[in-house]
């Protein structure tokens, strides 16, 4: 696609006052009325950062832009990590949050948060037991297995997959 055509399409998408063709009205040409939604009015109450579990009202997480607030991203005032507004405002159970963390761990979740603070706040909200139980299930960790047994088991599993040993 030529660059000029792409720029034209993007400008058309961003234009809130563009005309639309409507066959149901006598005036076939009418202007779209832009819908304005205030994020602060939309989300009431406190929300927690998914990385450090810092809790504050939504307006503390919003990023100010020249056109108002960013409707897609938020910034934690404590750990300074960016997250999507829909992630910030999600209403999760401890098990669903463990699923999110386990999924995000591949993308650097544990590098974005301070473990001590995260674990303390997890205990403070009463989610620690249920969260860690589900997280360990997802990771395949066993409570009775020590590190050396874990390494041995992983080596045996890999050898079986590659066909070196058969059981």
LUMTIRO-155390 format. One record per residue: residue number from 1; x, y, z of N, C-alpha, C, O, CB in turn; residue in three letters. Coordinates in Angstrom, 1 decimal. Glycine has a CB too. Layout:
<nodes>
NODE    nr     n.px     n.py     n.pz    ca.px    ca.py    ca.pz     c.px     c.py     c.pz     o.px     o.py     o.pz    cb.px    cb.py    cb.pz   rest
NODE   NUM        X        Y        Z        X        Y        Z        X        Y        Z        X        Y        Z        X        Y        Z    ALA
...
</nodes>
This chain:
<nodes>
NODE    nr     n.px     n.py     n.pz    ca.px    ca.py    ca.pz     c.px     c.py     c.pz     o.px     o.py     o.pz    cb.px    cb.py    cb.pz   rest
NODE     1      0.8     -1.2      0.0      0.0      0.0      0.0      0.9      1.2      0.0      1.8      1.3      0.8     -1.0      0.0      1.2    UNK
NODE     2      0.6      2.2     -0.9      1.4      3.4     -0.9      1.3      4.2      0.4      0.2      4.2      1.0      1.1      4.3     -2.1    UNK
NODE     3      2.3      4.9      0.7      2.3      5.6      2.0      1.3      6.7      2.0      0.6      6.9      3.0      3.7      6.2      2.2    UNK
NODE     4      1.0      7.4      0.9      0.0      8.4      0.8     -1.4      7.9      1.1     -2.2      8.6      1.8      0.1      9.1     -0.5    UNK
NODE     5     -1.7      6.7      0.5     -3.0      6.2      0.7     -3.2      5.8      2.2     -4.3      6.0      2.8     -3.2      4.9     -0.2    UNK
NODE     6     -2.1      5.2      2.8     -2.2      4.8      4.2     -2.5      6.0      5.1     -3.3      6.0      6.0     -0.9      4.1      4.6    UNK
NODE     7     -1.7      7.1      4.8     -1.9      8.4      5.6     -3.3      8.9      5.5     -3.9      9.3      6.4     -0.9      9.5      5.2    UNK
NODE     8     -3.9      8.8      4.2     -5.3      9.3      4.0     -6.3      8.4      4.8     -7.2      8.9      5.4     -5.6      9.2      2.5    UNK
NODE     9     -6.1      7.1      4.8     -7.0      6.2      5.5     -6.9      6.5      7.1     -7.9      6.5      7.7     -6.6      4.7      5.3    UNK
NODE    10     -5.7      6.7      7.6     -5.5      7.0      9.0     -6.2      8.3      9.4     -6.8      8.4     10.4     -4.0      7.0      9.4    UNK
NODE    11     -6.0      9.3      8.5     -6.7     10.6      8.8     -8.2     10.4      8.8     -8.9     11.1      9.6     -6.2     11.6      7.7    UNK
NODE    12     -8.7      9.6      7.9    -10.2      9.4      7.8    -10.6      8.7      9.0    -11.7      9.0      9.6    -10.5      8.6      6.5    UNK
NODE    13     -9.9      7.7      9.5    -10.3      7.0     10.8    -10.3      8.0     12.0    -11.2      7.8     12.8     -9.3      5.9     11.0    UNK
NODE    14     -9.4      8.9     12.0     -9.2      9.8     13.2    -10.2     11.0     13.1    -10.5     11.6     14.1     -7.8     10.3     13.2    UNK
NODE    15    -10.8     11.2     11.9    -11.7     12.3     11.8    -13.1     12.0     12.3    -13.8     11.2     11.8    -11.9     12.7     10.3    UNK
NODE    16    -13.5     12.6     13.5    -14.7     12.4     14.1    -15.9     13.1     13.5    -17.1     12.8     13.8    -14.6     12.8     15.6    UNK
NODE    17    -15.6     14.1     12.6    -16.7     14.8     12.0    -17.0     14.4     10.6    -17.6     15.2      9.8    -16.3     16.3     12.1    UNK
NODE    18    -16.5     13.3     10.2    -16.7     12.9      8.8    -18.2     12.5      8.5    -18.9     12.1      9.4    -15.8     11.7      8.4    UNK
NODE    19    -18.6     12.7      7.3    -19.9     12.5      6.9    -20.2     11.0      6.6    -19.3     10.3      6.1    -20.3     13.4      5.6    UNK
NODE    20    -21.4     10.6      6.9    -21.7      9.2      6.6    -23.0      9.2      5.7    -23.8     10.1      5.8    -22.0      8.4      7.9    UNK
NODE    21    -23.2      8.1      5.0    -24.3      8.0      4.1    -25.4      7.2      4.8    -25.1      6.0      5.1    -23.9      7.4      2.7    UNK
NODE    22    -26.6      7.7      5.0    -27.6      7.0      5.7    -28.9      7.1      4.8    -29.4      8.1      4.6    -27.9      7.6      7.1    UNK
NODE    23    -29.3      5.9      4.3    -30.5      5.8      3.4    -31.8      6.0      4.1    -32.9      6.2      3.5    -30.5      4.6      2.6    UNK
NODE    24    -31.9      5.8      5.4    -33.1      5.8      6.2    -33.6      7.2      6.4    -34.8      7.4      6.7    -33.0      5.1      7.5    UNK
NODE    25    -32.8      8.2      6.2    -33.2      9.6      6.5    -33.4     10.4      5.2    -32.8     10.0      4.1    -32.2     10.4      7.4    UNK
NODE    26    -34.2     11.5      5.2    -34.4     12.3      4.0    -33.1     13.0      3.7    -32.7     13.0      2.5    -35.5     13.3      4.2    UNK
NODE    27    -32.4     13.5      4.7    -31.1     14.1      4.5    -30.1     12.9      4.5    -29.7     12.4      5.5    -30.7     15.2      5.6    UNK
NODE    28    -29.7     12.4      3.3    -28.9     11.3      3.2    -27.5     11.5      3.8    -26.8     10.6      4.2    -28.8     10.8      1.8    UNK
NODE    29    -27.1     12.7      3.8    -25.8     13.1      4.3    -25.9     13.7      5.7    -26.5     14.7      5.9    -25.0     14.0      3.4    UNK
NODE    30    -25.3     13.0      6.7    -25.4     13.6      8.1    -24.0     13.4      8.7    -23.2     12.5      8.3    -26.5     12.9      8.9    UNK
NODE    31    -23.7     14.3      9.7    -22.4     14.2     10.4    -22.5     13.3     11.6    -23.6     13.3     12.3    -22.0     15.6     10.8    UNK
NODE    32    -21.5     12.6     11.9    -21.4     11.8     13.1    -21.1     12.7     14.3    -20.3     13.6     14.2    -20.3     10.7     13.0    UNK
NODE    33    -21.8     12.4     15.3    -21.6     13.2     16.6    -20.6     12.4     17.4    -20.8     11.3     17.7    -22.9     13.4     17.4    UNK
NODE    34    -19.4     13.0     17.7    -18.4     12.3     18.5    -19.0     12.0     19.9    -19.6     12.8     20.6    -17.1     13.1     18.6    UNK
NODE    35    -18.6     10.8     20.4    -19.0     10.3     21.7    -17.9     10.6     22.6    -16.8     10.1     22.4    -19.4      8.8     21.7    UNK
NODE    36    -18.1     11.3     23.7    -17.1     11.6     24.6    -17.4     10.9     25.9    -18.5     10.9     26.4    -17.0     13.2     24.9    UNK
NODE    37    -16.4     10.1     26.4    -16.5      9.4     27.6    -15.4      9.8     28.5    -14.2      9.8     28.1    -16.5      7.8     27.3    UNK
NODE    38    -15.7     10.2     29.7    -14.7     10.5     30.7    -14.3      9.3     31.5    -15.2      8.7     32.1    -15.2     11.7     31.6    UNK
NODE    39    -13.1      8.9     31.4    -12.6      7.6     32.1    -12.8      7.7     33.6    -13.2      6.7     34.2    -11.1      7.4     31.7    UNK
NODE    40    -12.6      8.9     34.2    -12.7      9.0     35.6    -14.2      8.8     36.0    -14.4      8.2     37.1    -12.3     10.4     36.1    UNK
NODE    41    -15.2      9.2     35.2    -16.6      9.0     35.5    -17.0      7.5     35.3    -17.9      7.0     35.9    -17.5      9.9     34.7    UNK
NODE    42    -16.3      6.9     34.3    -16.6      5.5     33.9    -16.2      4.5     35.0    -17.0      3.6     35.3    -16.0      5.2     32.6    UNK
NODE    43    -15.0      4.7     35.6    -14.5      3.7     36.5    -14.4      4.4     37.9    -13.6      5.3     38.2    -13.1      3.3     36.1    UNK
NODE    44    -15.3      4.0     38.8    -15.3      4.5     40.2    -14.7      3.5     41.1    -14.7      2.3     40.8    -16.8      4.8     40.6    UNK
NODE    45    -14.1      4.0     42.2    -13.5      3.1     43.2    -12.0      3.0     43.0    -11.4      3.7     42.2    -14.1      1.7     43.1    UNK
NODE    46    -11.4      2.1     43.8     -9.9      1.9     43.8     -9.6      0.7     42.9    -10.3     -0.2     42.8     -9.3      1.7     45.2    UNK
NODE    47     -8.5      0.8     42.2     -8.0     -0.2     41.4     -6.5     -0.5     41.7     -5.8      0.3     42.2     -8.1      0.1     39.9    UNK
NODE    48     -6.1     -1.8     41.5     -4.7     -2.2     41.9     -3.9     -2.4     40.7     -4.3     -3.0     39.7     -4.8     -3.5     42.7    UNK
NODE    49     -2.7     -2.0     40.7     -1.7     -2.2     39.7     -1.4     -3.7     39.7     -1.2     -4.3     40.7     -0.3     -1.4     39.9    UNK
NODE    50     -1.4     -4.4     38.5     -1.2     -5.8     38.5      0.2     -6.2     38.8      0.5     -7.4     39.0     -1.6     -6.4     37.1    UNK
NODE    51      1.2     -5.3     38.8      2.6     -5.6     39.0      3.0     -5.4     40.5      3.8     -6.3     41.0      3.4     -4.8     38.1    UNK
NODE    52      2.6     -4.4     41.1      3.0     -4.2     42.5      1.8     -4.2     43.5      2.0     -4.1     44.7      3.7     -2.8     42.6    UNK
NODE    53      0.6     -4.3     43.0     -0.7     -4.4     43.7     -0.9     -3.1     44.5     -1.6     -3.1     45.5     -0.7     -5.5     44.7    UNK
NODE    54     -0.3     -2.0     44.0     -0.6     -0.7     44.6     -2.0     -0.3     44.3     -2.4     -0.3     43.1      0.4      0.4     44.1    UNK
NODE    55     -2.8      0.2     45.3     -4.2      0.5     45.1     -4.4      2.0     45.2     -4.0      2.6     46.2     -5.0     -0.2     46.1    UNK
NODE    56     -5.1      2.5     44.2     -5.5      4.0     44.1     -6.7      4.2     43.3     -7.1      3.2     42.5     -4.3      4.8     43.6    UNK
NODE    57     -7.3      5.4     43.3     -8.4      5.6     42.3     -7.8      5.7     40.9     -6.6      5.9     40.7     -9.1      7.0     42.7    UNK
NODE    58     -8.7      5.5     39.9     -8.3      5.4     38.5     -7.5      6.7     38.0     -6.6      6.6     37.2     -9.5      5.2     37.6    UNK
NODE    59     -7.9      7.8     38.6     -7.2      9.1     38.1     -5.8      9.1     38.4     -5.0      9.9     37.8     -7.9     10.3     38.6    UNK
NODE    60     -5.3      8.4     39.4     -3.9      8.3     39.7     -3.1      7.5     38.7     -1.9      7.7     38.5     -3.7      7.7     41.1    UNK
NODE    61     -3.8      6.6     38.0     -3.1      5.8     37.0     -3.1      6.3     35.6     -2.4      5.9     34.7     -3.8      4.4     37.0    UNK
NODE    62     -3.9      7.3     35.3     -4.1      7.9     34.0     -2.9      8.7     33.5     -2.2      9.3     34.3     -5.4      8.7     33.9    UNK
NODE    63     -2.6      8.6     32.2     -1.5      9.3     31.6     -2.1     10.5     30.8     -3.0     10.3     30.0     -0.7      8.3     30.6    UNK
NODE    64     -1.7     11.7     31.1     -2.2     12.9     30.5     -1.5     13.1     29.1     -0.3     12.9     29.0     -1.9     14.1     31.4    UNK
NODE    65     -2.3     13.4     28.1     -1.9     13.6     26.8     -2.4     15.0     26.4     -3.3     15.5     27.1     -2.3     12.5     25.8    UNK
NODE    66     -1.9     15.6     25.3     -2.4     16.9     24.8     -3.9     16.9     24.6     -4.6     17.9     24.7     -1.7     17.3     23.6    UNK
NODE    67     -4.5     15.7     24.2     -5.9     15.7     23.9     -6.8     15.2     25.0     -8.0     15.0     24.9     -6.1     14.7     22.7    UNK
NODE    68     -6.2     15.0     26.2     -6.9     14.6     27.4     -6.1     13.4     28.0     -4.9     13.4     28.0     -8.3     14.1     27.0    UNK
NODE    69     -6.8     12.4     28.4     -6.2     11.2     29.0     -6.0     10.1     28.0     -6.9     10.0     27.1     -6.9     10.7     30.3    UNK
NODE    70     -5.0      9.3     28.1     -4.8      8.2     27.3     -5.9      7.2     27.6     -6.0      6.8     28.8     -3.3      7.6     27.4    UNK
NODE    71     -6.7      6.7     26.7     -7.8      5.8     26.9     -7.4      4.4     26.9     -8.2      3.5     27.2     -8.9      6.0     25.9    UNK
NODE    72     -6.1      4.1     26.5     -5.7      2.7     26.4     -4.7      2.3     27.5     -4.7      1.2     27.9     -5.0      2.6     25.0    UNK
NODE    73     -3.8      3.2     27.9     -2.7      2.8     28.8     -2.8      3.6     30.1     -3.3      4.7     30.1     -1.4      3.1     28.2    UNK
NODE    74     -2.3      3.0     31.2     -2.2      3.6     32.5     -0.8      3.4     33.0     -0.1      2.6     32.5     -3.3      3.0     33.5    UNK
NODE    75     -0.4      4.2     34.0      0.9      4.2     34.5      0.8      4.2     36.1      0.1      5.0     36.7      1.8      5.4     34.1    UNK
NODE    76      1.4      3.1     36.7      1.3      3.0     38.1      2.2      4.1     38.8      3.3      4.3     38.4      1.8      1.6     38.6    UNK
NODE    77      1.6      4.8     39.7      2.3      5.9     40.4      3.5      5.4     41.3      4.4      6.2     41.6      1.4      6.8     41.2    UNK
NODE    78      3.4      4.2     41.7      4.5      3.6     42.6      5.6      2.9     41.8      6.7      3.3     41.9      3.8      2.7     43.6    UNK
NODE    79      5.2      1.9     41.0      6.3      1.2     40.3      6.6      1.7     38.9      7.6      1.2     38.3      5.9     -0.3     40.2    UNK
NODE    80      5.9      2.6     38.4      6.1      3.3     37.1      6.0      2.3     35.9      6.5      2.6     34.9      7.4      3.9     37.1    UNK
NODE    81      5.3      1.2     36.1      5.0      0.3     35.0      3.8      0.7     34.3      2.8      1.1     34.9      4.9     -1.2     35.5    UNK
NODE    82      3.8      0.6     32.9      2.6      0.8     32.2      1.8     -0.4     32.0      2.3     -1.5     31.9      3.0      1.4     30.8    UNK
NODE    83      0.5     -0.3     32.0     -0.4     -1.4     31.8     -1.7     -0.9     31.0     -1.9      0.3     31.0     -0.9     -2.0     33.1    UNK
NODE    84     -2.4     -1.8     30.4     -3.6     -1.4     29.7     -4.7     -1.1     30.7     -4.7     -1.7     31.8     -4.0     -2.5     28.7    UNK
NODE    85     -5.5     -0.1     30.4     -6.6      0.2     31.3     -7.5     -1.0     31.5     -8.1     -1.1     32.6     -7.4      1.4     30.7    UNK
NODE    86     -7.8     -1.8     30.5     -8.7     -2.9     30.7     -8.0     -4.0     31.6     -8.8     -4.7     32.3     -9.0     -3.6     29.3    UNK
NODE    87     -6.7     -4.1     31.6     -6.0     -4.9     32.6     -6.2     -4.4     34.0     -6.4     -5.1     35.0     -4.6     -5.1     32.2    UNK
NODE    88     -6.0     -3.1     34.1     -6.1     -2.4     35.4     -7.5     -2.5     36.0     -7.6     -2.7     37.2     -5.7     -0.9     35.2    UNK
NODE    89     -8.5     -2.4     35.2     -9.9     -2.4     35.7    -10.5     -3.8     35.7    -11.7     -3.9     36.0    -10.7     -1.5     34.9    UNK
NODE    90     -9.8     -4.8     35.4    -10.3     -6.2     35.4    -10.7     -6.6     36.8    -10.0     -6.3     37.7     -9.4     -7.2     34.8    UNK
NODE    91    -11.8     -7.3     36.9    -12.3     -7.8     38.2    -11.9     -9.3     38.3    -12.7    -10.1     37.7    -13.8     -7.5     38.4    UNK
NODE    92    -10.8     -9.6     38.9    -10.3    -11.0     38.9    -10.5    -11.7     40.2    -10.6    -11.0     41.2     -8.8    -11.0     38.5    UNK
NODE    93    -10.6    -13.0     40.1    -10.5    -13.8     41.3     -9.0    -14.1     41.5     -8.2    -13.9     40.6    -11.3    -15.2     41.2    UNK
NODE    94     -8.5    -14.6     42.6     -7.1    -14.9     42.8     -6.6    -15.9     41.8     -5.5    -15.9     41.3     -6.9    -15.5     44.2    UNK
NODE    95     -7.5    -16.9     41.4     -7.1    -17.9     40.4     -6.9    -17.3     39.0     -6.0    -17.6     38.3     -8.1    -19.0     40.3    UNK
NODE    96     -7.8    -16.4     38.6     -7.7    -15.7     37.3     -6.4    -14.8     37.3     -5.8    -14.7     36.3     -8.9    -14.8     37.1    UNK
NODE    97     -6.1    -14.1     38.4     -4.9    -13.3     38.5     -3.7    -14.2     38.4     -2.7    -13.8     37.8     -4.9    -12.5     39.8    UNK
NODE    98     -3.7    -15.4     39.0     -2.6    -16.3     38.9     -2.4    -16.7     37.4     -1.3    -16.9     36.9     -2.8    -17.6     39.8    UNK
NODE    99     -3.5    -16.9     36.7     -3.4    -17.3     35.3     -2.8    -16.1     34.5     -1.9    -16.4     33.6     -4.8    -17.5     34.7    UNK
NODE   100     -3.2    -14.9     34.8     -2.6    -13.7     34.2     -1.1    -13.6     34.4     -0.3    -13.4     33.5     -3.3    -12.4     34.6    UNK
NODE   101     -0.7    -13.8     35.7      0.7    -13.7     36.1      1.5    -14.8     35.4      2.6    -14.6     34.9      0.9    -13.8     37.6    UNK
NODE   102      1.0    -16.0     35.4      1.7    -17.2     34.8      1.9    -16.9     33.3      2.9    -17.3     32.7      1.0    -18.5     35.0    UNK
NODE   103      0.9    -16.4     32.6      0.9    -16.1     31.2      1.9    -15.0     30.9      2.6    -15.0     29.9     -0.5    -15.8     30.7    UNK
NODE   104      1.9    -14.0     31.8      2.7    -12.8     31.6      4.2    -13.0     32.0      5.1    -12.3     31.6      2.2    -11.6     32.4    UNK
NODE   105      4.4    -14.1     32.8      5.8    -14.4     33.2      6.7    -14.6     32.1      7.9    -14.3     32.2      5.8    -15.6     34.1    UNK
NODE   106      6.2    -15.1     31.0      7.1    -15.3     29.8      7.5    -14.0     29.2      8.5    -13.9     28.5      6.4    -16.1     28.7    UNK
NODE   107      6.8    -12.9     29.5      7.1    -11.6     28.9      7.8    -10.7     30.0      7.9     -9.5     29.7      5.8    -10.9     28.4    UNK
NODE   108      8.2    -11.2     31.1      9.0    -10.5     32.0      8.2     -9.9     33.2      8.5     -8.8     33.7      9.6     -9.3     31.4    UNK
NODE   109      7.1    -10.6     33.7      6.3    -10.1     34.8      7.2     -9.9     36.0      7.1     -8.9     36.7      5.2    -11.1     35.1    UNK
NODE   110      8.0    -10.9     36.4      8.8    -10.9     37.6      9.9     -9.8     37.5     10.5     -9.5     38.6      9.4    -12.3     37.9    UNK
NODE   111     10.3     -9.4     36.4     11.3     -8.3     36.3     10.6     -7.0     36.5     11.3     -6.0     36.8     12.0     -8.3     34.9    UNK
NODE   112      9.3     -6.9     36.3      8.6     -5.6     36.4      8.2     -5.3     37.8      7.8     -4.2     38.2      7.4     -5.6     35.5    UNK
NODE   113      8.2     -6.3     38.7      7.7     -6.1     40.1      8.8     -6.5     41.1      9.6     -7.3     40.8      6.4     -6.9     40.3    UNK
NODE   114      8.7     -5.9     42.3      9.5     -6.3     43.4      8.8     -7.4     44.1      7.7     -7.2     44.7      9.8     -5.0     44.3    UNK
NODE   115      9.4     -8.5     44.2      8.7     -9.7     44.7      8.3     -9.5     46.2      7.2     -9.9     46.6      9.6    -10.9     44.6    UNK
NODE   116      9.1     -8.9     47.0      8.8     -8.8     48.5      7.5     -7.9     48.6      6.6     -8.3     49.4     10.0     -8.1     49.2    UNK
NODE   117      7.5     -6.8     47.9      6.3     -5.9     48.0      5.1     -6.6     47.4      4.0     -6.6     48.0      6.6     -4.6     47.2    UNK
NODE   118      5.2     -7.3     46.3      4.1     -8.0     45.7      3.5     -9.1     46.6      2.3     -9.2     46.8      4.6     -8.7     44.4    UNK
NODE   119      4.4     -9.9     47.3      4.0    -10.9     48.1      3.3    -10.4     49.4      2.3    -11.0     49.9      5.2    -11.8     48.5    UNK
NODE   120      3.9     -9.3     50.0      3.3     -8.7     51.2      1.8     -8.2     50.9      0.9     -8.4     51.6      4.1     -7.5     51.7    UNK
NODE   121      1.7     -7.5     49.7      0.4     -7.0     49.4     -0.6     -8.1     49.0     -1.8     -8.0     49.3      0.5     -6.0     48.2    UNK
NODE   122     -0.1     -9.2     48.4     -0.9    -10.4     48.1     -1.5    -11.0     49.4     -2.6    -11.4     49.5     -0.1    -11.4     47.3    UNK
NODE   123     -0.6    -11.0     50.5     -1.1    -11.5     51.8     -2.1    -10.5     52.4     -3.0    -11.0     53.0      0.1    -11.7     52.7    UNK
NODE   124     -1.8     -9.2     52.3     -2.7     -8.2     52.9     -4.1     -8.3     52.3     -5.0     -8.0     53.1     -2.1     -6.8     52.7    UNK
NODE   125     -4.3     -8.6     51.1     -5.6     -8.7     50.5     -6.2    -10.1     50.7     -7.4    -10.3     50.3     -5.6     -8.3     49.0    UNK
NODE   126     -5.5    -11.0     51.2     -6.0    -12.3     51.5     -6.0    -13.3     50.3     -6.8    -14.2     50.3     -7.4    -12.2     52.0    UNK
NODE   127     -5.2    -13.0     49.3     -5.2    -13.9     48.1     -4.0    -14.8     48.1     -3.9    -15.6     47.2     -5.2    -13.0     46.9    UNK
NODE   128     -3.1    -14.8     49.0     -1.8    -15.5     48.9     -2.0    -17.0     48.7     -1.4    -17.5     47.8     -1.0    -15.2     50.2    UNK
NODE   129     -2.7    -17.6     49.6     -2.8    -19.1     49.5     -3.4    -19.5     48.1     -2.9    -20.4     47.4     -3.7    -19.6     50.6    UNK
NODE   130     -4.6    -18.9     47.8     -5.3    -19.3     46.5     -4.4    -19.0     45.3     -4.4    -19.7     44.3     -6.6    -18.7     46.4    UNK
NODE   131     -3.8    -17.8     45.3     -2.9    -17.4     44.2     -1.8    -18.3     44.0     -1.6    -18.8     42.9     -2.4    -16.0     44.4    UNK
NODE   132     -1.0    -18.6     45.1      0.2    -19.4     44.9     -0.2    -20.9     44.6      0.6    -21.6     43.9      1.0    -19.4     46.2    UNK
NODE   133     -1.3    -21.4     45.1     -1.7    -22.7     44.8     -2.0    -22.8     43.3     -1.5    -23.8     42.6     -3.0    -23.1     45.6    UNK
NODE   134     -2.7    -21.9     42.7     -3.0    -21.9     41.3     -1.8    -21.7     40.4     -1.6    -22.3     39.4     -4.1    -20.9     40.9    UNK
NODE   135     -0.9    -20.8     40.9      0.3    -20.5     40.1      1.2    -21.7     40.1      1.8    -22.0     39.0      1.1    -19.3     40.8    UNK
NODE   136      1.3    -22.4     41.2      2.2    -23.6     41.2      1.6    -24.7     40.3      2.3    -25.5     39.7      2.3    -24.1     42.6    UNK
NODE   137      0.2    -24.8     40.3     -0.4    -25.8     39.4     -0.1    -25.5     37.9      0.3    -26.4     37.2     -2.0    -25.8     39.6    UNK
NODE   138     -0.1    -24.2     37.6      0.2    -23.8     36.2      1.6    -24.0     35.8      1.9    -24.4     34.7     -0.2    -22.4     36.0    UNK
NODE   139      2.5    -23.8     36.8      3.9    -24.0     36.5      4.4    -25.4     36.6      5.5    -25.8     36.2      4.7    -23.1     37.4    UNK
NODE   140      3.5    -26.3     37.2      3.9    -27.7     37.4      4.8    -27.9     38.6      5.5    -29.0     38.6      4.5    -28.2     36.2    UNK
NODE   141      4.9    -27.0     39.5      5.8    -27.2     40.7      5.1    -28.0     41.7      3.8    -27.9     41.9      6.1    -25.8     41.3    UNK
NODE   142      5.8    -28.9     42.4      5.3    -29.7     43.4      5.8    -29.2     44.8      6.9    -28.7     44.9      5.7    -31.2     43.2    UNK
NODE   143      5.0    -29.3     45.8      5.4    -28.9     47.1      6.4    -29.8     47.7      7.3    -29.3     48.5      4.2    -28.8     48.1    UNK
NODE   144      6.4    -31.1     47.4      7.3    -32.0     48.0      8.6    -32.2     47.2      9.6    -32.8     47.7      6.7    -33.4     48.1    UNK
NODE   145      8.7    -31.7     46.0      9.9    -31.9     45.1     10.9    -30.8     45.4     10.6    -29.6     45.3      9.4    -31.9     43.7    UNK
NODE   146     12.1    -31.2     45.7     13.2    -30.2     45.9     13.8    -29.9     44.5     13.4    -30.4     43.5     14.2    -30.7     46.9    UNK
NODE   147     14.8    -29.0     44.6     15.4    -28.5     43.3     16.1    -29.6     42.5     15.9    -29.7     41.3     16.4    -27.4     43.6    UNK
NODE   148     16.8    -30.4     43.2     17.6    -31.5     42.5     16.6    -32.5     41.9     16.9    -33.1     40.8     18.6    -32.2     43.5    UNK
NODE   149     15.5    -32.9     42.6     14.6    -33.8     42.1     13.9    -33.2     40.9     13.6    -33.9     39.9     13.5    -34.1     43.1    UNK
NODE   150     13.6    -31.9     40.9     13.0    -31.2     39.8     13.9    -31.2     38.6     13.5    -31.5     37.5     12.8    -29.7     40.2    UNK
NODE   151     15.2    -31.0     38.7     16.2    -31.0     37.6     16.3    -32.5     37.1     16.3    -32.6     35.8     17.6    -30.6     38.1    UNK
NODE   152     16.3    -33.4     38.0     16.4    -34.8     37.5     15.1    -35.2     36.7     15.2    -35.9     35.7     16.5    -35.8     38.7    UNK
NODE   153     14.0    -34.8     37.2     12.7    -35.1     36.5     12.7    -34.4     35.1     12.2    -35.1     34.2     11.5    -34.6     37.3    UNK
NODE   154     13.1    -33.2     35.0     13.1    -32.5     33.8     14.1    -33.1     32.8     13.7    -33.2     31.6     13.5    -31.0     34.0    UNK
NODE   155     15.2    -33.6     33.2     16.2    -34.3     32.4     15.6    -35.6     31.8     15.7    -35.9     30.7     17.5    -34.5     33.1    UNK
NODE   156     14.9    -36.4     32.7     14.3    -37.6     32.3     13.2    -37.4     31.3     13.1    -38.1     30.3     13.7    -38.3     33.5    UNK
NODE   157     12.4    -36.3     31.5     11.3    -36.0     30.6     11.9    -35.6     29.2     11.3    -36.0     28.2     10.4    -34.9     31.1    UNK
NODE   158     12.9    -34.9     29.2     13.5    -34.5     27.9     14.1    -35.7     27.2     14.0    -35.8     26.0     14.6    -33.4     28.1    UNK
NODE   159     14.8    -36.5     28.0     15.4    -37.7     27.4     14.3    -38.6     26.8     14.5    -39.3     25.7     16.2    -38.5     28.4    UNK
NODE   160     13.1    -38.7     27.4     12.0    -39.5     26.9     11.5    -38.9     25.6     11.2    -39.6     24.7     10.9    -39.7     28.0    UNK
NODE   161     11.3    -37.6     25.6     10.8    -36.9     24.4     11.8    -37.1     23.2     11.3    -37.2     22.1     10.7    -35.4     24.7    UNK
NODE   162     13.1    -37.1     23.5     14.0    -37.3     22.4     14.3    -38.8     22.0     15.0    -39.0     21.1     15.3    -36.6     22.8    UNK
NODE   163     13.7    -39.7     22.8     13.8    -41.1     22.5     15.0    -41.8     23.0     15.4    -42.9     22.6     13.7    -41.3     21.0    UNK
NODE   164     15.7    -41.1     23.9     16.9    -41.8     24.5     16.6    -42.9     25.5     17.3    -43.9     25.5     17.8    -40.7     25.2    UNK
NODE   165     15.5    -42.7     26.2     15.1    -43.8     27.2     13.6    -44.0     27.0     12.9    -43.1     26.5     15.4    -43.4     28.7    UNK
NODE   166     13.2    -45.2     27.2     11.8    -45.5     27.1     11.3    -46.1     28.4     11.9    -47.0     29.0     11.5    -46.5     25.9    UNK
NODE   167     10.1    -45.7     28.9      9.6    -46.3     30.1      8.1    -46.7     29.9      7.5    -47.2     30.8      9.7    -45.3     31.3    UNK
</nodes>
